Amino acid sequence: MSNYTRDSLLEEIVAFANAEGGTLLIGVDETDDDPPQPKSLVPIPQPHDFADRLRKQAREKIDPTIPQLIARGITLEENAIEDKFLDRAMENQAGLVIVQVPKSRKAPHRLDSTGECHVRRQDRSEPMTMREIQDLVRNRDRGQEERNRRFEDRRENFRSEVVRTNNQSEAPDPATSVRHTLLPTSNNLYIEDLREVEWYLPSDDAVARIEGQKTEIAAPGSPRQVPQPIMGGVRYERSGLIKHQLTVTRDGLVEYVLIETGDRATSDRLYSEWFVGPLFSALMAAEKFRRLAGGPTVEYGLESEILRHPEASFQVVRLGSGGPTLQKANIQEHQTPVEFPRMSVGKRPEVNRILQARYRDLSNAAGVDPSAEGERNFQEADRGL
């Protein structure tokens, strides 16, 4: 890849990221129409290697780095290639490269080699004016402020719901509750009618491999399978000794809440599955939402917390430690609520990383080194997606 070719492609990627995102198809000839139309395939050699090099160049040459950028090669079948390209294509396993660029929450981006910020306007990339750059920075900051406000609203709503549920319980024991909230970083995700989609994917479809053995990460019980309409979305809910709520709204918010009623015989314990299982279900719902909304590369922000009401110490039972000897670690009352670091959730393969990171955070909050147990290899199921 020459420097000219590299910079031309990276300029297009920057322009998409600074606008509404888009898809770049490399290996297709265009017509001279305005706007240009696809004309024919012009396969490029070793498309998988080309995609790898392009991703590396994007990380090194674009400032700041574009999150969730996807570049992948596709090897073409023989019958898809024109005769004049056939011999060379077959010899070099030629094909296409597809680059999916999200609308970036870190915009504006610039190309280091030119120092310019480009933006996509209709069918071409053009340098941004200083006024456009300033407006983009202001809009980005306003978007972050709005997300912070919504996270705060969900935090307050969760705590009010925990207090209300606990006050309604006849048992005086403290209740341990969990919240996972996912918010998209883009305002472009929207689905008008959520009722026809099965948003709840049971967490028992996921397992963790611990020392080669499969361990389900399912939370106890599950929300009912028929969602109830709420203002701006739908909610799956089930009440009992443990209350479950999975909420999905039309603008992409996904939230899973698990609330104990305080009258369980083991209410002094929080099993790790009850924290990780709902997180898996929430991540799968968010993945399905952005795919159906036409924004598979849109980034989500994740906020998680554990709340104990009234405040009291409780024990964390670590994943896969069931049986007569429970591996327990205390979280003291002065440490609650336990608020976990906010995380960025990217494309689907990151689910394993997110589950591992949150499980590590949970162990650390209890004063336990998760590395002493061996790394948890979380696996996810494809059913329902």
Secondary structure in CASP SS format (residue, H / E / C, confidence):
PFRMAT SS
TARGET T0000
AUTHOR 0000-0000-0000
METHOD secondary structure of the structure
MODEL  1
M C 1.00
S C 1.00
N H 1.00
Y H 1.00
T H 1.00
R H 1.00
D H 1.00
S H 1.00
L H 1.00
L H 1.00
E H 1.00
E H 1.00
I H 1.00
V H 1.00
A H 1.00
F H 1.00
A H 1.00
N C 1.00
A C 1.00
E C 1.00
G C 1.00
G E 1.00
T E 1.00
L E 1.00
L E 1.00
I E 1.00
G C 1.00
V E 1.00
D E 1.00
E E 1.00
T C 1.00
D C 1.00
D C 1.00
D C 1.00
P C 1.00
P C 1.00
Q C 1.00
P E 1.00
K E 1.00
S E 1.00
L E 1.00
V C 1.00
P C 1.00
I E 1.00
P C 1.00
Q C 1.00
P H 1.00
H H 1.00
D H 1.00
F H 1.00
A H 1.00
D H 1.00
R H 1.00
L H 1.00
R H 1.00
K H 1.00
Q H 1.00
A H 1.00
R H 1.00
E H 1.00
K H 1.00
I E 1.00
D E 1.00
P C 1.00
T C 1.00
I C 1.00
P C 1.00
Q C 1.00
L C 1.00
I E 1.00
A E 1.00
R E 1.00
G E 1.00
I E 1.00
T E 1.00
L C 1.00
E C 1.00
E H 1.00
N H 1.00
A H 1.00
I C 1.00
E C 1.00
D H 1.00
K H 1.00
F H 1.00
L H 1.00
D H 1.00
R H 1.00
A H 1.00
M H 1.00
E H 1.00
N C 1.00
Q C 1.00
A C 1.00
G E 1.00
L E 1.00
V E 1.00
I E 1.00
V E 1.00
Q E 1.00
V E 1.00
P C 1.00
K C 1.00
S C 1.00
R C 1.00
K C 1.00
A C 1.00
P C 1.00
H C 1.00
R E 1.00
L E 1.00
D C 1.00
S C 1.00
T C 1.00
G C 1.00
E C 1.00
C C 1.00
H E 1.00
V E 1.00
R E 1.00
R E 1.00
Q C 1.00
D C 1.00
R E 1.00
S E 1.00
E E 1.00
P E 1.00
M C 1.00
T C 1.00
M H 1.00
R H 1.00
E H 1.00
I H 1.00
Q H 1.00
D H 1.00
L H 1.00
V H 1.00
R H 1.00
N H 1.00
R H 1.00
D H 1.00
R H 1.00
G H 1.00
Q H 1.00
E H 1.00
E H 1.00
R H 1.00
N H 1.00
R H 1.00
R H 1.00
F H 1.00
E H 1.00
D H 1.00
R H 1.00
R H 1.00
E H 1.00
N H 1.00
F H 1.00
R H 1.00
S H 1.00
E H 1.00
V H 1.00
V H 1.00
R H 1.00
T H 1.00
N H 1.00
N H 1.00
Q H 1.00
S C 1.00
E C 1.00
A C 1.00
P C 1.00
D C 1.00
P C 1.00
A E 1.00
T E 1.00
S E 1.00
V E 1.00
R E 1.00
H E 1.00
T E 1.00
L E 1.00
L E 1.00
P E 1.00
T C 1.00
S C 1.00
N C 1.00
N C 1.00
L C 1.00
Y C 1.00
I C 1.00
E C 1.00
D C 1.00
L C 1.00
R C 1.00
E C 1.00
V C 1.00
E C 1.00
W C 1.00
Y C 1.00
L C 1.00
P C 1.00
S H 1.00
D H 1.00
D H 1.00
A C 1.00
V E 1.00
A E 1.00
R E 1.00
I E 1.00
E C 1.00
G C 1.00
Q E 1.00
K E 1.00
T E 1.00
E E 1.00
I C 1.00
A C 1.00
A C 1.00
P C 1.00
G C 1.00
S C 1.00
P C 1.00
R C 1.00
Q C 1.00
V C 1.00
P C 1.00
Q E 1.00
P E 1.00
I E 1.00
M C 1.00
G C 1.00
G E 1.00
V E 1.00
R E 1.00
Y E 1.00
E E 1.00
R E 1.00
S C 1.00
G C 1.00
L C 1.00
I E 1.00
K E 1.00
H E 1.00
Q E 1.00
L E 1.00
T E 1.00
V E 1.00
T E 1.00
R C 1.00
D C 1.00
G C 1.00
L C 1.00
V E 1.00
E E 1.00
Y E 1.00
V E 1.00
L E 1.00
I E 1.00
E E 1.00
T C 1.00
G C 1.00
D C 1.00
R C 1.00
A C 1.00
T C 1.00
S C 1.00
D C 1.00
R E 1.00
L E 1.00
Y E 1.00
S H 1.00
E H 1.00
W H 1.00
F H 1.00
V H 1.00
G H 1.00
P H 1.00
L H 1.00
F H 1.00
S H 1.00
A H 1.00
L H 1.00
M H 1.00
A H 1.00
A H 1.00
E H 1.00
K H 1.00
F H 1.00
R H 1.00
R H 1.00
L H 1.00
A C 1.00
G C 1.00
G C 1.00
P C 1.00
T C 1.00
V C 1.00
E C 1.00
Y E 1.00
G E 1.00
L E 1.00
E E 1.00
S E 1.00
E E 1.00
I E 1.00
L E 1.00
R E 1.00
H E 1.00
P C 1.00
E C 1.00
A C 1.00
S C 1.00
F E 1.00
Q E 1.00
V E 1.00
V E 1.00
R C 1.00
L C 1.00
G C 1.00
S C 1.00
G C 1.00
G C 1.00
P C 1.00
T C 1.00
L C 1.00
Q C 1.00
K E 1.00
A E 1.00
N E 1.00
I E 1.00
Q C 1.00
E H 1.00
H H 1.00
Q H 1.00
T C 1.00
P C 1.00
V E 1.00
E E 1.00
F C 1.00
P C 1.00
R C 1.00
M E 1.00
S E 1.00
V E 1.00
G C 1.00
K C 1.00
R H 1.00
P H 1.00
E H 1.00
V H 1.00
N H 1.00
R H 1.00
I H 1.00
L H 1.00
Q H 1.00
A H 1.00
R H 1.00
Y H 1.00
R H 1.00
D H 1.00
L H 1.00
S H 1.00
N H 1.00
A H 1.00
A C 1.00
G C 1.00
V C 1.00
D C 1.00
P H 1.00
S H 1.00
A H 1.00
E H 1.00
G C 1.00
E C 1.00
R C 1.00
N E 1.00
F E 1.00
Q E 1.00
E C 1.00
A C 1.00
D C 1.00
R C 1.00
G C 1.00
L C 1.00
END
